[in-house]
Amino acid sequence: MDDGDLVFKALADPTRRHLLDRLFERDGRTLTELESELEMTRFGVMKHLRVLEGAGLVVTRRSGREKLHYLNPVPIRLIHDRWITKYAEHRVAALADLKTELEETA
Amino acid sequence: MSTMAAQATQVYAVFVRATPEQVWDAITKPEFTEKYFFGARIEVRDGRRRSQLGEFDWEEEVLEADRPHRLVHRWNAGYDPELASEDASRVTWEIEDTGNGVTKLTVVHDELEASPKTAESVAGGWSYVLSGLKTLLETGTPLQG
């Protein structure tokens, strides 16, 4: 699998997208903190974090005894530059704006 | 977009098909940076990191320079007077040879606690910069804007 495959595969799972959203809200968290926000075993959370790390979407750093997890948005940016900019940016932007507007007024 | 406060420690990483020396040159020489760093000409030399972008000229202190492994410098947002009035933060570039001609570049932008506007401003920018750097080194041409 190439890098892009790993990213698409990692993003294809709702729990993993949920983990990314939690890190977007507050970055640099431990496994224990992330686990406390999910209805899932520690082992399950570890497994998902490993997939995200393998795809480069999560980067870990040591801080003393703790291992902190950071959201790395660069692979998503690479997908954006490869697939969105090239094919459809202005059309996508118009549709995304329309969707936001319709959902806000609904 | 979220209204969350931007993070005081931000970590970005990218794998690039290039040598650590090529990555080092791309982040320390103006002829490279102007092609992917929002057009800024940036030069790291003699303990200073000098930047020039349009009408703006500014420089930051280099805290560590170990070619081609590690570069640490202060960050002042000299391209924007409002941001530049905030405290200086810190940027660490870690360059790691992973074998097979692939280099891992990690950027840690931290000490942003007292600089919330800068933190917000750089949060989207780093992804763009690193994506552009990867494209430039791998294809020889900048990203199409």
gemmi code that builds the backbone of each chain (N, CA, C; Angstrom):
import gemmi

chains = {
    "A": [
        ("MET", (0.832, -1.203, 0.000), (0.000, 0.000, 0.000), (0.867, 1.253, 0.000)),
        ("ASP", (0.461, 2.261, -0.749), (1.228, 3.503, -0.686), (0.644, 4.409, 0.406)),
        ("ASP", (1.294, 5.562, 0.600), (0.891, 6.445, 1.698), (-0.582, 6.850, 1.603)),
        ("GLY", (-1.023, 7.137, 0.383), (-2.408, 7.561, 0.193), (-3.386, 6.473, 0.590)),
        ("ASP", (-3.075, 5.226, 0.253), (-3.941, 4.104, 0.634), (-4.108, 4.036, 2.151)),
        ("LEU", (-2.983, 4.204, 2.855), (-3.027, 4.116, 4.322), (-3.899, 5.220, 4.912)),
        ("VAL", (-3.829, 6.412, 4.318), (-4.620, 7.537, 4.831), (-6.112, 7.301, 4.578)),
        ("PHE", (-6.461, 6.896, 3.342), (-7.876, 6.642, 3.040), (-8.423, 5.517, 3.915)),
        ("LYS", (-7.617, 4.477, 4.125), (-8.056, 3.352, 4.949), (-8.270, 3.819, 6.398)),
        ("ALA", (-7.333, 4.623, 6.897), (-7.453, 5.107, 8.276), (-8.698, 5.968, 8.441)),
        ("LEU", (-8.998, 6.798, 7.431), (-10.144, 7.714, 7.521), (-11.474, 7.009, 7.257)),
        ("ALA", (-11.416, 5.780, 6.774), (-12.651, 5.068, 6.420), (-13.394, 4.545, 7.649)),
        ("ASP", (-12.837, 4.715, 8.823), (-13.467, 4.172, 10.032), (-13.999, 5.302, 10.928)),
        ("PRO", (-15.281, 5.232, 11.329), (-15.866, 6.328, 12.119), (-15.190, 6.535, 13.472)),
        ("THR", (-14.754, 5.471, 14.120), (-14.081, 5.640, 15.416), (-12.775, 6.402, 15.250)),
        ("ARG", (-12.078, 6.106, 14.167), (-10.807, 6.801, 13.955), (-11.048, 8.273, 13.607)),
        ("ARG", (-12.099, 8.552, 12.848), (-12.404, 9.964, 12.562), (-12.792, 10.683, 13.851)),
        ("HIS", (-13.520, 9.967, 14.721), (-13.900, 10.530, 16.015), (-12.644, 10.865, 16.842)),
        ("LEU", (-11.680, 9.959, 16.839), (-10.426, 10.213, 17.567), (-9.714, 11.455, 17.029)),
        ("LEU", (-9.707, 11.608, 15.709), (-9.069, 12.800, 15.123), (-9.796, 14.074, 15.560)),
        ("ASP", (-11.142, 13.990, 15.600), (-11.905, 15.170, 16.043), (-11.608, 15.514, 17.505)),
        ("ARG", (-11.437, 14.489, 18.340), (-11.103, 14.748, 19.747), (-9.734, 15.430, 19.846)),
        ("LEU", (-8.789, 14.971, 19.015), (-7.452, 15.589, 19.038), (-7.487, 16.995, 18.447)),
        ("PHE", (-8.387, 17.221, 17.500), (-8.509, 18.566, 16.924), (-8.964, 19.543, 18.013)),
        ("GLU", (-9.874, 19.069, 18.881), (-10.359, 19.933, 19.974), (-9.253, 20.232, 20.970)),
        ("ARG", (-8.526, 19.207, 21.310), (-7.408, 19.399, 22.249), (-6.321, 18.397, 21.882)),
        ("ASP", (-5.169, 18.948, 21.553), (-4.089, 18.133, 21.004), (-3.160, 17.666, 22.130)),
        ("GLY", (-2.278, 16.733, 21.795), (-1.254, 16.320, 22.756), (-1.818, 15.546, 23.925)),
        ("ARG", (-2.687, 14.550, 23.649), (-3.317, 13.812, 24.744), (-2.709, 12.427, 24.936)),
        ("THR", (-2.860, 11.912, 26.155), (-2.393, 10.549, 26.450), (-3.465, 9.543, 26.043)),
        ("LEU", (-3.054, 8.285, 25.959), (-3.994, 7.203, 25.669), (-5.119, 7.180, 26.708)),
        ("THR", (-4.745, 7.364, 27.972), (-5.736, 7.309, 29.051), (-6.811, 8.390, 28.875)),
        ("GLU", (-6.389, 9.609, 28.511), (-7.363, 10.688, 28.295), (-8.292, 10.360, 27.124)),
        ("LEU", (-7.729, 9.846, 26.047), (-8.538, 9.543, 24.864), (-9.510, 8.401, 25.152)),
        ("GLU", (-9.020, 7.427, 25.892), (-9.827, 6.263, 26.228), (-11.057, 6.669, 27.054)),
        ("SER", (-10.873, 7.677, 27.923), (-11.961, 8.082, 28.816), (-13.129, 8.693, 28.046)),
        ("GLU", (-12.905, 9.107, 26.797), (-13.979, 9.729, 26.018), (-14.627, 8.783, 25.022)),
        ("LEU", (-14.192, 7.529, 25.036), (-14.740, 6.568, 24.077), (-15.299, 5.356, 24.813)),
        ("GLU", (-16.384, 4.828, 24.278), (-16.945, 3.609, 24.851), (-16.217, 2.431, 24.230)),
        ("MET", (-15.000, 2.239, 24.642), (-14.186, 1.224, 23.994), (-13.072, 0.799, 24.942)),
        ("THR", (-12.613, -0.426, 24.777), (-11.517, -0.898, 25.634), (-10.226, -0.162, 25.286)),
        ("ARG", (-9.312, -0.160, 26.256), (-8.001, 0.453, 26.041), (-7.310, -0.189, 24.828)),
        ("PHE", (-7.453, -1.499, 24.732), (-6.836, -2.220, 23.620), (-7.403, -1.745, 22.279)),
        ("GLY", (-8.713, -1.549, 22.236), (-9.357, -1.079, 20.998), (-8.865, 0.298, 20.592)),
        ("VAL", (-8.769, 1.200, 21.570), (-8.301, 2.556, 21.279), (-6.854, 2.509, 20.776)),
        ("MET", (-6.037, 1.676, 21.433), (-4.632, 1.533, 21.006), (-4.530, 1.073, 19.561)),
        ("LYS", (-5.400, 0.117, 19.236), (-5.376, -0.448, 17.886), (-5.687, 0.639, 16.839)),
        ("HIS", (-6.721, 1.435, 17.131), (-7.092, 2.515, 16.202), (-5.987, 3.581, 16.120)),
        ("LEU", (-5.392, 3.902, 17.255), (-4.312, 4.908, 17.248), (-3.126, 4.417, 16.431)),
        ("ARG", (-2.884, 3.103, 16.493), (-1.770, 2.549, 15.727), (-2.009, 2.708, 14.220)),
        ("VAL", (-3.249, 2.485, 13.795), (-3.577, 2.658, 12.369), (-3.402, 4.127, 11.968)),
        ("LEU", (-3.873, 5.038, 12.821), (-3.744, 6.474, 12.532), (-2.267, 6.883, 12.483)),
        ("GLU", (-1.477, 6.303, 13.384), (-0.050, 6.621, 13.409), (0.635, 6.071, 12.155)),
        ("GLY", (0.235, 4.873, 11.744), (0.812, 4.252, 10.548), (0.539, 5.071, 9.297)),
        ("ALA", (-0.602, 5.765, 9.299), (-0.963, 6.592, 8.147), (-0.388, 8.007, 8.281)),
        ("GLY", (0.287, 8.280, 9.392), (0.880, 9.608, 9.610), (-0.125, 10.644, 10.095)),
        ("LEU", (-1.356, 10.229, 10.410), (-2.372, 11.198, 10.841), (-2.233, 11.559, 12.317)),
        ("VAL", (-1.555, 10.679, 13.049), (-1.247, 10.951, 14.449), (0.257, 10.782, 14.628)),
        ("VAL", (0.856, 11.729, 15.342), (2.284, 11.668, 15.642), (2.418, 11.638, 17.159)),
        ("THR", (3.285, 10.769, 17.678), (3.444, 10.728, 19.138), (4.775, 11.359, 19.532)),
        ("ARG", (4.749, 12.004, 20.690), (5.951, 12.615, 21.257), (6.014, 12.228, 22.722)),
        ("ARG", (7.212, 12.006, 23.238), (7.376, 11.708, 24.659), (7.494, 13.012, 25.429)),
        ("SER", (6.847, 13.049, 26.583), (7.005, 14.180, 27.472), (7.152, 13.580, 28.866)),
        ("GLY", (8.380, 13.494, 29.358), (8.632, 12.801, 30.620), (8.239, 11.347, 30.459)),
        ("ARG", (7.338, 10.865, 31.309), (6.923, 9.467, 31.229), (5.763, 9.269, 30.275)),
        ("GLU", (5.181, 10.373, 29.843), (3.954, 10.245, 29.064), (4.214, 10.246, 27.563)),
        ("LYS", (3.343, 9.482, 26.878), (3.377, 9.496, 25.424), (2.170, 10.314, 24.972)),
        ("LEU", (2.434, 11.425, 24.304), (1.348, 12.314, 23.897), (1.041, 12.135, 22.418)),
        ("HIS", (-0.250, 12.179, 22.088), (-0.697, 11.990, 20.710), (-1.100, 13.330, 20.095)),
        ("TYR", (-0.529, 13.624, 18.945), (-0.841, 14.869, 18.238), (-1.463, 14.568, 16.887)),
        ("LEU", (-2.463, 15.363, 16.544), (-3.069, 15.284, 15.217), (-2.096, 15.889, 14.202)),
        ("ASN", (-1.794, 15.140, 13.158), (-0.934, 15.675, 12.085), (-1.785, 15.850, 10.826)),
        ("PRO", (-2.129, 17.089, 10.491), (-3.031, 17.295, 9.347), (-2.344, 17.227, 7.982)),
        ("VAL", (-1.030, 17.055, 7.957), (-0.318, 17.128, 6.668), (-0.804, 16.081, 5.649)),
        ("PRO", (-1.019, 14.806, 6.046), (-1.508, 13.847, 5.033), (-2.854, 14.244, 4.427)),
        ("ILE", (-3.702, 14.915, 5.223), (-4.997, 15.363, 4.690), (-4.769, 16.505, 3.699)),
        ("ARG", (-3.819, 17.354, 4.045), (-3.458, 18.436, 3.121), (-2.914, 17.868, 1.797)),
        ("LEU", (-2.124, 16.798, 1.898), (-1.566, 16.188, 0.676), (-2.691, 15.633, -0.200)),
        ("ILE", (-3.693, 15.021, 0.453), (-4.843, 14.514, -0.308), (-5.589, 15.684, -0.943)),
        ("HIS", (-5.742, 16.749, -0.155), (-6.399, 17.955, -0.681), (-5.669, 18.456, -1.934)),
        ("ASP", (-4.334, 18.585, -1.819), (-3.570, 19.128, -2.941), (-3.594, 18.180, -4.142)),
        ("ARG", (-3.629, 16.866, -3.842), (-3.604, 15.885, -4.926), (-4.968, 15.730, -5.606)),
        ("TRP", (-6.049, 15.723, -4.806), (-7.362, 15.373, -5.350), (-8.352, 16.523, -5.452)),
        ("ILE", (-8.277, 17.471, -4.534), (-9.309, 18.520, -4.532), (-8.892, 19.691, -5.423)),
        ("THR", (-7.707, 20.230, -5.144), (-7.253, 21.395, -5.903), (-7.271, 21.104, -7.395)),
        ("LYS", (-6.726, 19.929, -7.707), (-6.558, 19.592, -9.107), (-7.882, 19.477, -9.858)),
        ("TYR", (-8.844, 18.787, -9.265), (-10.057, 18.482, -10.015), (-11.205, 19.452, -9.829)),
        ("ALA", (-11.406, 19.897, -8.589), (-12.734, 20.458, -8.370), (-12.850, 21.560, -7.334)),
        ("GLU", (-11.729, 22.265, -7.024), (-11.826, 23.142, -5.883), (-12.977, 24.141, -5.940)),
        ("HIS", (-13.132, 24.879, -7.059), (-14.174, 25.918, -7.042), (-15.571, 25.318, -6.999)),
        ("ARG", (-15.751, 24.176, -7.680), (-17.072, 23.547, -7.630), (-17.378, 23.007, -6.232)),
        ("VAL", (-16.364, 22.367, -5.628), (-16.550, 21.817, -4.282), (-16.858, 22.921, -3.290)),
        ("ALA", (-16.146, 24.042, -3.409), (-16.357, 25.146, -2.477), (-17.796, 25.654, -2.579)),
        ("ALA", (-18.290, 25.784, -3.792), (-19.653, 26.277, -3.978), (-20.663, 25.311, -3.360)),
        ("LEU", (-20.462, 24.019, -3.570), (-21.389, 23.029, -3.017), (-21.297, 22.970, -1.494)),
        ("ALA", (-20.068, 23.087, -0.977), (-19.889, 23.044, 0.481), (-20.589, 24.239, 1.128)),
        ("ASP", (-20.488, 25.423, 0.492), (-21.158, 26.617, 1.010), (-22.673, 26.430, 0.997)),
        ("LEU", (-23.176, 25.845, -0.106), (-24.605, 25.618, -0.227), (-25.095, 24.665, 0.865)),
        ("LYS", (-24.336, 23.607, 1.087), (-24.712, 22.624, 2.114), (-24.771, 23.298, 3.491)),
        ("THR", (-23.735, 24.111, 3.805), (-23.697, 24.786, 5.101), (-24.907, 25.694, 5.267)),
        ("GLU", (-25.202, 26.440, 4.207), (-26.314, 27.383, 4.252), (-27.646, 26.664, 4.459)),
        ("LEU", (-27.851, 25.597, 3.702), (-29.107, 24.855, 3.802), (-29.266, 24.223, 5.178)),
        ("GLU", (-28.160, 23.685, 5.709), (-28.245, 23.021, 7.014), (-28.444, 24.015, 8.147)),
        ("GLU", (-27.921, 25.233, 7.957), (-28.083, 26.244, 9.005), (-29.508, 26.765, 9.054)),
        ("THR", (-30.152, 26.840, 7.891), (-31.504, 27.377, 7.868), (-32.539, 26.299, 8.138)),
        ("ALA", (-32.122, 25.022, 8.058), (-33.069, 23.916, 8.251), (-33.531, 23.837, 9.713)),
    ],
    "B": [
        ("MET", (-15.532, 25.898, 10.321), (-14.339, 25.815, 11.172), (-14.727, 25.829, 12.651)),
        ("SER", (-13.883, 25.244, 13.442), (-14.106, 25.185, 14.868), (-13.735, 26.523, 15.496)),
        ("THR", (-14.328, 26.822, 16.631), (-13.972, 28.047, 17.332), (-13.019, 27.751, 18.490)),
        ("MET", (-12.509, 26.517, 18.546), (-11.569, 26.149, 19.610), (-10.324, 27.025, 19.516)),
        ("ALA", (-9.719, 27.281, 20.674), (-8.445, 27.999, 20.676), (-7.408, 27.120, 20.006)),
        ("ALA", (-6.508, 27.740, 19.239), (-5.447, 26.975, 18.585), (-4.491, 26.453, 19.658)),
        ("GLN", (-3.822, 25.348, 19.326), (-2.982, 24.661, 20.293), (-1.662, 25.389, 20.531)),
        ("ALA", (-1.186, 25.319, 21.779), (0.080, 25.972, 22.139), (1.291, 25.140, 21.738)),
        ("THR", (1.064, 23.839, 21.490), (2.101, 22.988, 20.915), (1.505, 22.320, 19.694)),
        ("GLN", (2.120, 22.517, 18.550), (1.608, 21.932, 17.318), (2.692, 21.061, 16.699)),
        ("VAL", (2.292, 19.874, 16.219), (3.266, 18.939, 15.657), (2.833, 18.565, 14.237)),
        ("TYR", (3.753, 18.639, 13.306), (3.473, 18.313, 11.908), (4.576, 17.391, 11.406)),
        ("ALA", (4.226, 16.422, 10.570), (5.259, 15.528, 10.041), (4.942, 15.165, 8.604)),
        ("VAL", (6.001, 14.958, 7.829), (5.811, 14.559, 6.441), (6.996, 13.688, 6.010)),
        ("PHE", (6.717, 12.695, 5.185), (7.777, 11.865, 4.619), (8.101, 12.395, 3.225)),
        ("VAL", (9.386, 12.574, 2.943), (9.796, 13.153, 1.667), (10.816, 12.236, 1.003)),
        ("ARG", (10.620, 11.964, -0.276), (11.618, 11.190, -1.029), (12.775, 12.110, -1.395)),
        ("ALA", (13.714, 12.249, -0.463), (14.877, 13.120, -0.644), (15.862, 12.790, 0.479)),
        ("THR", (17.088, 13.274, 0.366), (18.064, 13.028, 1.435), (17.894, 14.080, 2.536)),
        ("PRO", (18.388, 13.775, 3.745), (18.330, 14.783, 4.815), (19.020, 16.088, 4.414)),
        ("GLU", (20.116, 15.999, 3.668), (20.819, 17.215, 3.230), (19.943, 18.067, 2.312)),
        ("GLN", (19.213, 17.392, 1.417), (18.314, 18.151, 0.524), (17.219, 18.854, 1.320)),
        ("VAL", (16.689, 18.151, 2.325), (15.648, 18.760, 3.163), (16.239, 19.950, 3.920)),
        ("TRP", (17.439, 19.774, 4.458), (18.087, 20.867, 5.196), (18.244, 22.099, 4.296)),
        ("ASP", (18.740, 21.881, 3.096), (18.918, 23.007, 2.181), (17.581, 23.679, 1.861)),
        ("ALA", (16.551, 22.851, 1.706), (15.236, 23.407, 1.342), (14.664, 24.296, 2.435)),
        ("ILE", (15.082, 24.076, 3.697), (14.517, 24.910, 4.775), (15.462, 26.036, 5.205)),
        ("THR", (16.674, 26.063, 4.650), (17.631, 27.082, 5.102), (18.121, 28.006, 3.981)),
        ("LYS", (17.669, 27.750, 2.746), (18.146, 28.581, 1.636), (16.990, 29.271, 0.913)),
        ("PRO", (17.148, 30.578, 0.678), (16.047, 31.371, 0.124), (15.591, 30.934, -1.266)),
        ("GLU", (16.523, 30.413, -2.089), (16.104, 30.022, -3.443), (15.113, 28.853, -3.398)),
        ("PHE", (15.126, 28.079, -2.286), (14.131, 27.021, -2.122), (12.870, 27.546, -1.418)),
        ("THR", (13.068, 28.248, -0.305), (11.895, 28.634, 0.493), (10.912, 29.495, -0.295)),
        ("GLU", (11.435, 30.336, -1.200), (10.502, 31.219, -1.919), (9.537, 30.423, -2.806)),
        ("LYS", (9.864, 29.138, -3.057), (8.990, 28.337, -3.915), (7.894, 27.607, -3.155)),
        ("TYR", (7.963, 27.566, -1.821), (6.903, 26.848, -1.099), (6.469, 27.521, 0.203)),
        ("PHE", (7.226, 28.515, 0.695), (6.938, 29.110, 2.005), (6.203, 30.437, 1.837)),
        ("PHE", (5.051, 30.414, 1.177), (4.251, 31.620, 0.913), (5.077, 32.691, 0.190)),
        ("GLY", (6.104, 32.237, -0.540), (6.913, 33.189, -1.286), (8.015, 33.861, -0.483)),
        ("ALA", (8.154, 33.491, 0.796), (9.164, 34.149, 1.642), (10.565, 33.644, 1.304)),
        ("ARG", (11.519, 34.590, 1.256), (12.927, 34.210, 1.088), (13.532, 34.127, 2.486)),
        ("ILE", (13.913, 32.891, 2.873), (14.384, 32.646, 4.241), (15.794, 32.087, 4.183)),
        ("GLU", (16.674, 32.668, 4.989), (18.052, 32.178, 5.016), (18.506, 31.964, 6.450)),
        ("VAL", (19.050, 30.762, 6.711), (19.586, 30.460, 8.039), (21.103, 30.490, 7.932)),
        ("ARG", (21.705, 31.437, 8.668), (23.155, 31.595, 8.574), (23.662, 32.386, 9.773)),
        ("ASP", (24.819, 31.993, 10.271), (25.484, 32.719, 11.356), (24.569, 32.967, 12.556)),
        ("GLY", (23.811, 31.927, 12.918), (23.002, 32.047, 14.120), (21.739, 32.878, 13.999)),
        ("ARG", (21.392, 33.260, 12.770), (20.154, 34.023, 12.560), (19.326, 33.364, 11.469)),
        ("ARG", (18.022, 33.562, 11.552), (17.126, 33.121, 10.489), (16.477, 34.387, 9.942)),
        ("ARG", (16.880, 34.763, 8.746), (16.393, 36.018, 8.163), (15.314, 35.731, 7.135)),
        ("SER", (14.247, 36.503, 7.194), (13.143, 36.310, 6.260), (12.814, 37.607, 5.551)),
        ("GLN", (12.403, 37.464, 4.315), (11.987, 38.621, 3.543), (10.768, 38.215, 2.724)),
        ("LEU", (9.697, 38.978, 2.895), (8.461, 38.675, 2.190), (7.799, 39.997, 1.806)),
        ("GLY", (7.784, 40.297, 0.519), (7.215, 41.573, 0.077), (7.888, 42.725, 0.798)),
        ("GLU", (7.087, 43.561, 1.438), (7.639, 44.746, 2.111), (8.213, 44.404, 3.489)),
        ("PHE", (8.022, 43.158, 3.947), (8.452, 42.812, 5.303), (9.818, 42.126, 5.329)),
        ("ASP", (10.584, 42.501, 6.355), (11.926, 41.963, 6.568), (12.043, 41.701, 8.058)),
        ("TRP", (12.410, 40.519, 8.460), (12.570, 40.300, 9.905), (13.536, 39.159, 10.150)),
        ("GLU", (13.988, 39.009, 11.405), (14.879, 37.895, 11.686), (14.648, 37.322, 13.075)),
        ("GLU", (15.045, 36.052, 13.198), (14.863, 35.334, 14.452), (16.179, 34.706, 14.870)),
        ("GLU", (16.289, 34.459, 16.172), (17.490, 33.828, 16.714), (17.473, 32.322, 16.436)),
        ("VAL", (18.600, 31.774, 16.003), (18.733, 30.316, 15.848), (19.272, 29.770, 17.166)),
        ("LEU", (18.557, 28.816, 17.748), (18.938, 28.272, 19.054), (19.827, 27.039, 18.908)),
        ("GLU", (19.612, 26.273, 17.829), (20.424, 25.083, 17.558), (20.450, 24.881, 16.057)),
        ("ALA", (21.626, 24.549, 15.525), (21.698, 24.218, 14.099), (22.675, 23.070, 13.943)),
        ("ASP", (22.181, 21.887, 13.659), (23.009, 20.701, 13.509), (22.673, 20.077, 12.160)),
        ("ARG", (23.323, 20.584, 11.119), (23.063, 20.111, 9.761), (23.459, 18.644, 9.638)),
        ("PRO", (22.662, 17.782, 9.028), (21.310, 17.971, 8.503), (20.258, 17.336, 9.401)),
        ("HIS", (20.431, 17.443, 10.726), (19.544, 16.716, 11.645), (18.507, 17.565, 12.361)),
        ("ARG", (18.946, 18.746, 12.802), (18.089, 19.463, 13.728), (18.324, 20.969, 13.641)),
        ("LEU", (17.214, 21.691, 13.566), (17.286, 23.156, 13.543), (16.220, 23.687, 14.499)),
        ("VAL", (16.642, 24.545, 15.418), (15.692, 25.136, 16.368), (15.855, 26.648, 16.304)),
        ("HIS", (14.732, 27.346, 16.162), (14.824, 28.805, 16.120), (13.600, 29.441, 16.742)),
        ("ARG", (13.747, 30.716, 17.104), (12.608, 31.506, 17.587), (11.692, 31.795, 16.408)),
        ("TRP", (10.441, 32.087, 16.708), (9.482, 32.445, 15.663), (8.809, 33.762, 16.017)),
        ("ASN", (9.008, 34.737, 15.145), (8.258, 35.996, 15.258), (7.484, 36.136, 13.956)),
        ("ALA", (6.201, 36.450, 14.065), (5.405, 36.553, 12.842), (5.635, 37.921, 12.202)),
        ("GLY", (6.840, 38.117, 11.672), (7.211, 39.414, 11.123), (6.436, 39.845, 9.894)),
        ("TYR", (5.636, 38.915, 9.341), (4.847, 39.217, 8.152), (3.528, 39.889, 8.506)),
        ("ASP", (3.269, 40.075, 9.803), (2.005, 40.654, 10.230), (2.235, 41.440, 11.526)),
        ("PRO", (2.171, 42.776, 11.452), (2.494, 43.603, 12.624), (1.684, 43.228, 13.880)),
        ("GLU", (0.418, 42.856, 13.694), (-0.395, 42.526, 14.865), (0.134, 41.263, 15.546)),
        ("LEU", (0.446, 40.247, 14.743), (0.974, 38.999, 15.305), (2.383, 39.207, 15.854)),
        ("ALA", (3.150, 40.039, 15.189), (4.551, 40.242, 15.583), (4.671, 40.852, 16.974)),
        ("SER", (3.588, 41.510, 17.442), (3.647, 42.119, 18.772), (3.474, 41.074, 19.876)),
        ("GLU", (3.080, 39.851, 19.517), (2.971, 38.784, 20.520), (4.371, 38.254, 20.858)),
        ("ASP", (4.465, 37.483, 21.968), (5.760, 36.904, 22.376), (6.310, 35.985, 21.291)),
        ("ALA", (7.631, 35.881, 21.234), (8.273, 34.954, 20.297), (7.976, 33.518, 20.738)),
        ("SER", (7.723, 32.638, 19.783), (7.525, 31.218, 20.091), (8.741, 30.465, 19.559)),
        ("ARG", (8.632, 29.152, 19.427), (9.805, 28.348, 19.052), (9.430, 27.302, 18.005)),
        ("VAL", (10.297, 27.115, 17.025), (10.079, 26.093, 15.994), (11.272, 25.135, 15.975)),
        ("THR", (10.986, 23.823, 16.015), (12.029, 22.792, 15.954), (11.807, 21.939, 14.704)),
        ("TRP", (12.821, 21.830, 13.889), (12.766, 20.968, 12.695), (13.612, 19.742, 12.989)),
        ("GLU", (13.035, 18.553, 12.905), (13.798, 17.319, 13.094), (13.819, 16.558, 11.771)),
        ("ILE", (15.012, 16.223, 11.322), (15.168, 15.571, 10.023), (15.772, 14.196, 10.267)),
        ("GLU", (15.063, 13.179, 9.795), (15.445, 11.817, 10.149), (15.473, 10.941, 8.893)),
        ("ASP", (16.599, 10.280, 8.688), (16.733, 9.373, 7.542), (16.035, 8.063, 7.891)),
        ("THR", (14.996, 7.685, 7.154), (14.280, 6.447, 7.477), (14.721, 5.294, 6.566)),
        ("GLY", (15.709, 5.523, 5.729), (16.168, 4.481, 4.802), (15.367, 4.512, 3.515)),
        ("ASN", (15.814, 3.769, 2.522), (15.127, 3.708, 1.220), (14.954, 5.068, 0.561)),
        ("GLY", (15.845, 5.997, 0.877), (15.780, 7.299, 0.227), (14.650, 8.182, 0.721)),
        ("VAL", (14.057, 7.821, 1.867), (12.950, 8.616, 2.401), (13.373, 9.282, 3.715)),
        ("THR", (13.072, 10.560, 3.816), (13.418, 11.334, 5.003), (12.148, 11.793, 5.699)),
        ("LYS", (12.133, 11.626, 7.028), (10.980, 12.106, 7.792), (11.321, 13.487, 8.348)),
        ("LEU", (10.452, 14.436, 8.052), (10.633, 15.789, 8.569), (9.509, 16.073, 9.562)),
        ("THR", (9.902, 16.420, 10.789), (8.914, 16.752, 11.819), (9.119, 18.204, 12.229)),
        ("VAL", (8.029, 18.955, 12.296), (8.085, 20.346, 12.749), (7.275, 20.450, 14.031)),
        ("VAL", (7.914, 20.920, 15.090), (7.195, 21.169, 16.344), (7.197, 22.680, 16.564)),
        ("HIS", (6.009, 23.259, 16.591), (5.897, 24.698, 16.873), (5.300, 24.815, 18.269)),
        ("ASP", (6.133, 25.255, 19.231), (5.627, 25.303, 20.611), (5.967, 26.636, 21.289)),
        ("GLU", (5.751, 26.669, 22.593), (5.889, 27.913, 23.372), (4.975, 29.005, 22.807)),
        ("LEU", (3.770, 28.546, 22.391), (2.788, 29.478, 21.820), (1.753, 29.931, 22.853)),
        ("GLU", (1.972, 29.573, 24.125), (0.968, 29.857, 25.173), (0.582, 31.338, 25.235)),
        ("ALA", (1.582, 32.220, 25.075), (1.308, 33.654, 25.205), (1.064, 34.315, 23.845)),
        ("SER", (0.906, 33.493, 22.804), (0.751, 34.040, 21.453), (-0.425, 33.397, 20.715)),
        ("PRO", (-1.638, 33.575, 21.252), (-2.794, 32.868, 20.680), (-3.100, 33.236, 19.229)),
        ("LYS", (-2.881, 34.485, 18.858), (-3.188, 34.868, 17.465), (-2.198, 34.231, 16.501)),
        ("THR", (-0.937, 34.181, 16.926), (0.067, 33.509, 16.098), (-0.270, 32.027, 15.982)),
        ("ALA", (-0.664, 31.414, 17.107), (-0.997, 29.981, 17.107), (-2.110, 29.694, 16.101)),
        ("GLU", (-3.113, 30.571, 16.095), (-4.239, 30.414, 15.177), (-3.763, 30.577, 13.726)),
        ("SER", (-2.932, 31.559, 13.517), (-2.473, 31.886, 12.168), (-1.606, 30.791, 11.554)),
        ("VAL", (-0.742, 30.161, 12.360), (0.167, 29.163, 11.780), (-0.479, 27.782, 11.655)),
        ("ALA", (-1.619, 27.577, 12.357), (-2.202, 26.230, 12.411), (-2.519, 25.672, 11.021)),
        ("GLY", (-3.054, 26.497, 10.136), (-3.321, 25.985, 8.792), (-2.093, 26.073, 7.890)),
        ("GLY", (-1.230, 27.029, 8.195), (-0.096, 27.321, 7.328), (0.942, 26.217, 7.236)),
        ("TRP", (1.222, 25.562, 8.369), (2.269, 24.537, 8.349), (1.948, 23.383, 7.403)),
        ("SER", (0.696, 22.970, 7.348), (0.345, 21.862, 6.447), (0.605, 22.251, 4.995)),
        ("TYR", (0.237, 23.486, 4.681), (0.441, 23.991, 3.327), (1.936, 24.035, 2.996)),
        ("VAL", (2.729, 24.545, 3.949), (4.176, 24.672, 3.737), (4.822, 23.294, 3.540)),
        ("LEU", (4.465, 22.334, 4.399), (5.109, 21.014, 4.307), (4.658, 20.247, 3.071)),
        ("SER", (3.404, 20.414, 2.688), (2.930, 19.792, 1.455), (3.692, 20.375, 0.263)),
        ("GLY", (3.886, 21.692, 0.278), (4.602, 22.354, -0.807), (6.071, 21.957, -0.858)),
        ("LEU", (6.688, 21.817, 0.316), (8.091, 21.413, 0.381), (8.270, 20.008, -0.198)),
        ("LYS", (7.350, 19.107, 0.179), (7.407, 17.723, -0.342), (7.275, 17.721, -1.870)),
        ("THR", (6.303, 18.447, -2.370), (6.093, 18.504, -3.818), (7.316, 19.067, -4.529)),
        ("LEU", (7.883, 20.143, -3.975), (9.043, 20.768, -4.605), (10.221, 19.795, -4.664)),
        ("LEU", (10.510, 19.116, -3.549), (11.671, 18.213, -3.533), (11.438, 16.969, -4.379)),
        ("GLU", (10.202, 16.510, -4.459), (9.948, 15.271, -5.192), (9.735, 15.486, -6.690)),
        ("THR", (9.268, 16.659, -7.062), (8.975, 16.877, -8.490), (9.831, 17.995, -9.095)),
        ("GLY", (10.491, 18.791, -8.244), (11.288, 19.894, -8.754), (10.469, 21.122, -9.097)),
        ("THR", (9.145, 21.024, -8.971), (8.320, 22.200, -9.267), (7.391, 22.494, -8.095)),
        ("PRO", (7.055, 23.783, -7.883), (6.173, 24.143, -6.763), (4.745, 23.679, -7.015)),
        ("LEU", (3.953, 23.644, -5.926), (2.519, 23.354, -6.038), (1.863, 24.435, -6.877)),
        ("GLN", (0.845, 24.043, -7.617), (0.059, 25.052, -8.345), (-0.890, 25.699, -7.351)),
        ("GLY", (-0.812, 27.034, -7.233), (-1.639, 27.721, -6.223), (-3.036, 27.680, -6.518)),
    ],
}
model = gemmi.Model(1)
for chain_id, residues in chains.items():
    chain = gemmi.Chain(chain_id)
    for i, (resn, *xyz) in enumerate(residues, 1):
        res = gemmi.Residue()
        res.name, res.seqid = resn, gemmi.SeqId(i, " ")
        for name, pos in zip(("N", "CA", "C"), xyz):
            atom = gemmi.Atom()
            atom.name, atom.element = name, gemmi.Element(name[0])
            atom.pos, atom.b_iso = gemmi.Position(*pos), 0.0
            res.add_atom(atom)
        chain.add_residue(res)
    model.add_chain(chain)
structure = gemmi.Structure()
structure.add_model(model)
structure.setup_entities()
